[in-house]
Amino acid sequence: MSDHPPQTYLFVPGNRPERFAKALASGADRIILDLEDAVAPGDKAAARAAIAEWMASAGQAQGKVLIRINDAATDWHAQDLALARSVQAVCVMLPKCEAAAQVAAVLAELTSSATVLPLIETARGMLALPDIAAAPGVARLAFGSLDYMADLDIPADSLALDVAASQIAIASRAAGLASPLAGVTPALDAAKVSDDMRHARSLGLGAKMCIHPAQVAAVRAALAPSAQELAWAHRVLQAWQASGTGAFQLDGKMVDRPVVLKAQRIAAQAARTDSSLIL
């Protein structure tokens, strides 16, 4: 698991090559060139051609690029995999992943160093979650919440979404993966995007898929510790260093190793997301 896993993943339609470079310049940690939902059936071939041409001259930027292919049940899956291999994609996002065997099948068609980022967005995927998370070559998991809502026929405020998100977070942790990606927010309102990310963070998710560059900053801000959280973390760390013991009291409360680790994570997160917050 990386000490600083990516936090923002920005989708770009594969048939809009004029947006690829703009997406890279958006501040997103990763961009996802999309061959699935964002591209109509009649435009799939043109999208593959556009991605192939752009990737040929992308240089080091390729390290920040994922390709979302069409799922294994579609007629486009094999052609998408062939494209991913030809451009030496570093990571492929696999939608509607429902078995570890699907991950292995995708990896078998890619270069040896490539990884797969499975999208969990169906009931079958949830039932296979532990096996998918533990499969070799999995970079990280993502929760396709909109498709999951459609699969289970549940509303956007259903508690079933929270249950699924937390289960994906637990499976990720158990498998040694970075915390999973939250699903997209189908709105450009920054407050809504931030609220969604904060809620996802409370369930154990640590990144988010974005559908517009304007969402990137909102996600990053939502993941940054508050001034109050950072002040608490610094007080804990200062008291810990001064105590010279394994456990101590601060404000009448016992502080031991798990609390110190939490404080260290908050301080590290603040340093990463907004250095101006550091005391």
Secondary structure, 3 states (H helix, E strand, C coil): CCCCCCCEEEEEECCCHHHHHHHHCCCCCEEEEECCCCCCHHHHHHHHHHHHHHHCCCHHHHHHEEEECCCCCCCCHHHHHHHHHHCCCCEEEECCCCCHHHHHHHHCCCCCCCEEEEEECCHHHHHCHHHHHHCCCECCCEECHHHHHHHHCCCCCCHHHHHHHHHHHHHHHHCCCCCCEECCCCCCCHHHHHHHHHHHHHCCCCEEEECCCHHHHHHHHHHCCCHHHHHHHHHHHHHHHHHCCCCEEECCEEECHHHHHHHHHHHHHHHHHCHHHCC
